Structure formats: structure tokens, C-alpha cells
Amino acid sequence: MIINTDELLTVLQDALERDDFDSAIQMLEALRGPDQAVLFSELDDDEQQELLPKLELSDSADILEDMDDPETAKLAASLPTETIARIVDEMEPDKAADLLGDLTEQQKEAVLARLNDADEVRPLLIYPDESAGGLMNSEFFALGPQMTAKEAVESLRYWSPDGDEIYYLFVIDEDKKLCGVVNLRALILAAPTTLLENIMDRDVISVNVSEDQEECARIMAHYDLAAIPVVSEENIIMGVITHDDIVDVLEEEATEDVYRLANISDSELNPDSSIKEQLKGRLPWLYLNTITALFGAWVISNYEYVIAQAAVLALFQSVVAGQGGNTASQNIAMAVRALATERVGARAQRRIIIRQFFMGLLLGIAVGTVVALGVYLWRGNIYLSLVLGVALVANLSLGSMIGVLVPLGLEKIGVDPALASSVLVTAATDSMGFFIFLSLAAYFLKYIQ
């Protein structure tokens, strides 16, 4: 069960206000690592800086590992170098590298100089955060192919990793090149004298150290792997990515897609992010939206004479554009997510486009009929009702199809569909809606006046 943060936070803050650190520490140490991080994150900066050094090093490390990166870096930068070095020594190498990578160069080198495990952490700092190298843990269990099952089990028993659980036993040759993998179940069931080379799977699924983290997540999900080895260009094993790391990646990527659909960044959730940073992220898209909105206004301007003679049209043009945009937005979300999870193959794309066109057609008929009937009862003009109904059918049909076509097209030309789809589709559906509705109105103008 997930903890009730509000209740515990009140008790924890009361203890800190009384300088009763023993009670505060006892409360935190009674919680699991992720729960400790959630509760600790709710404290203000001064409380965090005062409490963290007083905790057991293992608890401090768990908290820093589970907190969000910006919060972790800010807290670490505020602590004495000696204190943060002792805590980082307790962290898994990949998590330690993530933390150090967010510090200034001077702070990073000062901490590294005091680390006992600096040799394990430093190599991980050369890889980008969102690569397999930046995600992997450099601690892994690997043995030679000539070792027996009994020897492997004994080695496994005496090996005591500081980090992740062991899911597979990797087999490497004398040059440390990955040549096989042994499932732990197969290892346990094998006869004691069986050589690892006789029970290992030689067809090892691995990722290159420079592979993007999203692709690593796709591969692990596709092959249902609990862990995946990371190798160099020479097939030398460098580390292992485990499923708990991938869960974080999937959450990050899904969140990133949602924010991109809205043309914002997740940094805006950080209370310490500056107004300047937020403006820098939002203004370009608002400028682009302004341009597309002005294009829609230009379309309307070509029908000023129509609106001047039948002002009632101004009441309904936004209905046509808005409904087309709503339908397209639904399909954008579907298409972007399908592309992100690779659920749409090349053969399926044409069927999806056609199906969404007919889906939009049916939606248009359903919505257009109701709206046309309502407008007829309201305004008593059958021609106005028909123009509005037909325009809705046309714009919902085309909008539904465009909502799929635009993300697919952007993906083809190498542009992130989550980043630009909403702006382009909104421009298209608004302009089409205005054009279709006002063109039909112009044709039937003498009956609408």
C-alpha cells in the first residue's frame, strides 16, 4: 500500500521543528526506499540539508536514488563534499553517475576524488544520460564458458553485488567478449559437472553502449527480458540494464510525449525552473500557433462578403473548426503513442488511415445530424442547417484522417511527431473547417440571408 504522505509529513515536520531528529530518523528508516524519497522530497530545502547527513548512509543513498534528478542535484550541491562522497559511495554506480553528471565540473571532480568506487563510476560519466551507457549498471555477473554449473553456483553464492538483482549469468571469453547467457533456472537444474558452454544460449540479445534508452526499452519489452547486456563495438560486455531502470525510462518517455503534444517541457514542473527557461520553451510554439491562426483568419477574410450578408454564419464557423480539431487531436494521441511503442507497421498504416477516415465520416454524420437538427429548431432555416451539417461531416472526416497522416508523415521525415503534430493539425483542421463551411454558405447564400 502506498503511504499517506500528508499525514506522515505533518508528523515528520513536527519532529523536525522540535529538533527531535531521533524520531524523524526513526520514522524515515521504517519506510521503504521509494516511500522515503517521496516523503523526503516534501520537506523544504533547509530541512533536507539538515536531516540527510544524519540518516544511515544506505538510507541517504536510497533517497537520492529515488528522488527526481533536479531535486537530487540541488540537494547534493548544497552538502559538504565529504558528506555527499560518503553517500554516493553507497549508491549503485549508474545512479551515482547520474547524480554526478548533474553537478558542476568542479563539484563532480571533488566528489570523485573522495570516492572509494571512483573507478566504477568515472567510466559511466562519458556516456550521454539517455544512452544505454548512461543507463547501465557496471556491476554484473559473468563467468567463463569452461566453468561447471557447480562452480558457477558457488561463485554466484559468494559474489555479493552492491546493486541490482541477478537475472542472468553472462558468459564471456578470455577477451571479455560476450559469447552466451545462462538463465538461472537452467543453471540450477543442470548437472553439477555440466559446462556453462553446454547450457548457455549463444544467441544473446544485447544493445550497443551508444543505443538510445528508448530503443533499449523497446527491445526489452519486445523480448520480455528482465535484463539486457550492454556491449561495446567489439562485443565486450560493459554493463547491464535491468527492468527497474527501464520502468523509469518508459515513464520518462511517455511523460515526454505528453508534454510535447502540449508543446511544453517537464522542466516546468520543477519549482526552481526560471520564468526565462519556461518562456524560451513556450514562445516559439506560440509564435507558430499565431502564424497558423493568422492563416485561418486569412481564409475567413476571403469570405467577408458572405459573412457581411449573413452574420449568422459567424456564430457557427468555430463549431465546424473546433469539432474537426477535437477529432484530429484524438487521432494524434493514438498515432503518436502507436509510433512510440512501434505498434504500427508499414503494412498497417494504410488500413489505419482509411479506417480513421470512415470513423470520422461516421462521427461527422452523427454529430452533423444532431447539430443540423438543433440549428433548424433554433433558427428555422433548413439551408443553414444543411450547410452546417455537411461541413461538419466533411471536416470531421478529413480531420480524422489528417490526425493520423501528420504524425506518420513527420515520422517518415525524421521529425518527432509528438513535437509538431498538434500545431500542424490544428492549423489544417481550422483552415479546412472555415473553408468548407464558408464555401458552402457562399453557394447557398441567397437562401441563408
MONOR-V674948 format. One record per backbone hydrogen bond with DSSP energy under -1.0 kcal/mol. NH is the residue of the N-H (numbers start at 1). CO is the residue of the C=O. E is the energy in kcal/mol with one decimal. If there is no record, write none. Layout:
nh=[NH & NH]
co=[CO & CO]
e=[E & E]
This chain:
nh=[5 & 8 & 9 & 10 & 11 & 12 & 13 & 14 & 15 & 16 & 17 & 18 & 19 & 20 & 21 & 24 & 25 & 26 & 27 & 28 & 29 & 31 & 36 & 37 & 38 & 39 & 40 & 41 & 43 & 48 & 49 & 50 & 51 & 52 & 54 & 55 & 60 & 61 & 62 & 63 & 64 & 65 & 66 & 67 & 72 & 73 & 74 & 75 & 76 & 77 & 79 & 84 & 85 & 86 & 87 & 88 & 89 & 90 & 91 & 96 & 97 & 98 & 99 & 100 & 101 & 102 & 103 & 108 & 109 & 110 & 111 & 112 & 113 & 114 & 115 & 120 & 121 & 122 & 124 & 125 & 127 & 131 & 132 & 133 & 135 & 136 & 137 & 143 & 147 & 149 & 150 & 152 & 153 & 154 & 155 & 156 & 157 & 158 & 159 & 169 & 170 & 171 & 172 & 173 & 176 & 178 & 179 & 180 & 181 & 182 & 187 & 188 & 189 & 190 & 194 & 196 & 197 & 198 & 199 & 200 & 201 & 204 & 207 & 209 & 211 & 213 & 216 & 217 & 218 & 219 & 220 & 221 & 222 & 223 & 225 & 228 & 230 & 231 & 232 & 235 & 237 & 238 & 239 & 240 & 241 & 243 & 246 & 247 & 248 & 249 & 250 & 251 & 252 & 253 & 254 & 255 & 256 & 257 & 258 & 259 & 260 & 261 & 262 & 263 & 264 & 268 & 269 & 270 & 273 & 278 & 279 & 280 & 281 & 282 & 283 & 286 & 287 & 288 & 289 & 290 & 291 & 292 & 293 & 294 & 295 & 296 & 297 & 298 & 299 & 300 & 301 & 302 & 303 & 304 & 307 & 308 & 309 & 310 & 313 & 314 & 315 & 316 & 317 & 320 & 321 & 322 & 323 & 324 & 325 & 326 & 327 & 328 & 329 & 330 & 331 & 332 & 333 & 334 & 335 & 336 & 337 & 338 & 339 & 340 & 341 & 343 & 349 & 352 & 353 & 354 & 355 & 356 & 357 & 358 & 359 & 360 & 361 & 362 & 363 & 364 & 365 & 366 & 367 & 368 & 369 & 370 & 371 & 372 & 373 & 374 & 375 & 376 & 377 & 378 & 379 & 380 & 385 & 386 & 387 & 388 & 389 & 390 & 391 & 392 & 393 & 394 & 395 & 396 & 397 & 398 & 399 & 400 & 401 & 402 & 403 & 404 & 405 & 406 & 408 & 409 & 410 & 411 & 412 & 413 & 415 & 419 & 420 & 421 & 424 & 425 & 426 & 427 & 428 & 429 & 430 & 431 & 432 & 433 & 434 & 435 & 436 & 437 & 438 & 439 & 440 & 441 & 442 & 443 & 444 & 447 & 448 & 449]
co=[3 & 4 & 5 & 6 & 7 & 8 & 9 & 10 & 11 & 12 & 13 & 14 & 16 & 15 & 19 & 20 & 21 & 22 & 23 & 24 & 25 & 28 & 32 & 33 & 34 & 35 & 36 & 37 & 40 & 44 & 45 & 46 & 47 & 48 & 51 & 52 & 56 & 57 & 58 & 59 & 60 & 61 & 62 & 63 & 68 & 69 & 70 & 71 & 72 & 73 & 76 & 80 & 81 & 82 & 83 & 84 & 85 & 87 & 88 & 92 & 93 & 94 & 95 & 96 & 97 & 99 & 100 & 104 & 105 & 106 & 107 & 108 & 109 & 111 & 112 & 117 & 117 & 118 & 121 & 122 & 124 & 128 & 211 & 209 & 131 & 132 & 240 & 170 & 144 & 194 & 192 & 148 & 149 & 150 & 151 & 152 & 153 & 154 & 155 & 182 & 141 & 180 & 143 & 177 & 173 & 235 & 171 & 171 & 201 & 169 & 183 & 184 & 185 & 186 & 191 & 147 & 145 & 195 & 196 & 196 & 181 & 202 & 229 & 231 & 208 & 130 & 212 & 213 & 214 & 215 & 216 & 217 & 218 & 219 & 220 & 241 & 239 & 207 & 236 & 232 & 176 & 230 & 230 & 137 & 228 & 226 & 242 & 243 & 244 & 245 & 246 & 247 & 248 & 249 & 250 & 251 & 252 & 253 & 254 & 255 & 256 & 257 & 258 & 260 & 259 & 265 & 266 & 267 & 270 & 274 & 275 & 276 & 277 & 278 & 279 & 282 & 283 & 284 & 285 & 286 & 287 & 288 & 289 & 290 & 291 & 292 & 293 & 294 & 295 & 296 & 297 & 298 & 300 & 301 & 303 & 304 & 305 & 306 & 310 & 311 & 312 & 313 & 313 & 316 & 317 & 318 & 319 & 320 & 321 & 322 & 323 & 324 & 325 & 326 & 327 & 328 & 329 & 330 & 331 & 332 & 333 & 334 & 335 & 336 & 337 & 338 & 345 & 348 & 349 & 350 & 351 & 352 & 353 & 354 & 355 & 356 & 357 & 358 & 359 & 360 & 361 & 362 & 363 & 364 & 365 & 366 & 367 & 368 & 369 & 370 & 371 & 372 & 373 & 374 & 375 & 376 & 381 & 382 & 383 & 384 & 385 & 386 & 387 & 388 & 389 & 390 & 391 & 392 & 393 & 394 & 395 & 396 & 397 & 398 & 399 & 401 & 401 & 402 & 404 & 405 & 406 & 407 & 408 & 409 & 410 & 416 & 416 & 417 & 420 & 421 & 422 & 423 & 424 & 425 & 426 & 427 & 428 & 429 & 430 & 431 & 432 & 433 & 434 & 435 & 436 & 437 & 438 & 439 & 440 & 444 & 444 & 445]
e=[-1.1 & -1.8 & -2.9 & -1.8 & -1.7 & -2.9 & -2.9 & -2.0 & -2.0 & -2.1 & -2.4 & -1.4 & -1.3 & -3.0 & -1.5 & -1.7 & -3.1 & -2.4 & -2.2 & -2.1 & -2.8 & -1.8 & -2.7 & -2.2 & -2.1 & -2.3 & -2.9 & -2.2 & -1.3 & -2.3 & -2.6 & -1.7 & -2.2 & -2.5 & -1.4 & -1.4 & -2.6 & -2.5 & -2.2 & -2.3 & -2.2 & -2.2 & -1.6 & -1.4 & -2.5 & -2.7 & -2.0 & -2.4 & -2.9 & -2.3 & -1.2 & -2.3 & -2.2 & -1.8 & -1.8 & -2.8 & -1.9 & -1.5 & -1.4 & -2.9 & -2.4 & -1.9 & -2.2 & -2.7 & -2.2 & -1.3 & -1.3 & -2.9 & -2.3 & -1.8 & -2.2 & -2.7 & -2.0 & -1.5 & -1.1 & -1.2 & -1.7 & -3.0 & -1.0 & -1.3 & -1.0 & -1.7 & -2.4 & -2.3 & -1.2 & -2.2 & -2.9 & -2.2 & -1.3 & -2.0 & -2.3 & -2.4 & -2.4 & -2.2 & -2.5 & -2.6 & -2.1 & -1.7 & -1.4 & -2.5 & -2.1 & -2.9 & -2.4 & -2.1 & -2.0 & -2.6 & -2.8 & -1.4 & -1.3 & -2.9 & -2.1 & -2.3 & -2.1 & -1.1 & -2.1 & -2.5 & -2.0 & -1.4 & -1.2 & -1.5 & -3.1 & -1.7 & -2.0 & -2.0 & -2.0 & -3.1 & -1.9 & -2.1 & -2.0 & -2.5 & -2.4 & -2.4 & -2.7 & -2.3 & -2.2 & -2.4 & -3.0 & -2.6 & -2.0 & -1.9 & -1.7 & -3.6 & -1.3 & -2.2 & -2.7 & -2.0 & -1.5 & -2.1 & -1.2 & -1.7 & -3.0 & -2.0 & -2.4 & -3.0 & -2.4 & -2.4 & -2.6 & -2.2 & -2.1 & -2.5 & -2.4 & -2.1 & -1.0 & -1.3 & -2.5 & -1.6 & -1.6 & -1.2 & -2.1 & -1.8 & -2.8 & -2.4 & -1.5 & -2.0 & -2.9 & -2.0 & -2.8 & -2.1 & -2.6 & -2.2 & -2.1 & -2.3 & -2.5 & -2.4 & -1.7 & -1.9 & -2.1 & -2.2 & -2.0 & -2.0 & -2.3 & -1.1 & -2.2 & -1.3 & -2.2 & -2.7 & -1.2 & -1.5 & -2.1 & -1.5 & -1.3 & -1.2 & -1.4 & -1.5 & -1.9 & -2.8 & -2.3 & -1.8 & -2.1 & -2.3 & -2.1 & -2.2 & -2.4 & -1.7 & -1.5 & -2.3 & -2.2 & -1.7 & -2.9 & -3.1 & -1.9 & -2.3 & -2.5 & -2.2 & -1.9 & -2.7 & -1.1 & -2.2 & -2.4 & -2.3 & -2.7 & -2.6 & -1.7 & -2.1 & -2.3 & -2.6 & -2.2 & -2.5 & -2.5 & -2.8 & -2.4 & -2.4 & -3.0 & -3.2 & -2.1 & -1.5 & -2.8 & -2.8 & -2.3 & -2.4 & -2.8 & -2.2 & -2.2 & -1.7 & -3.8 & -1.9 & -1.9 & -2.4 & -2.7 & -2.3 & -2.6 & -2.9 & -2.2 & -2.0 & -2.1 & -2.6 & -2.8 & -2.5 & -1.9 & -2.5 & -2.8 & -2.1 & -1.6 & -2.8 & -2.2 & -1.1 & -2.6 & -2.6 & -1.8 & -2.9 & -2.7 & -2.1 & -1.7 & -1.5 & -2.8 & -1.4 & -1.1 & -1.6 & -1.9 & -2.9 & -2.2 & -1.9 & -2.2 & -3.0 & -2.3 & -2.1 & -2.7 & -2.4 & -2.6 & -2.5 & -3.1 & -2.3 & -2.5 & -2.2 & -2.2 & -2.2 & -2.3 & -1.8 & -2.0 & -1.6 & -1.0 & -2.0]
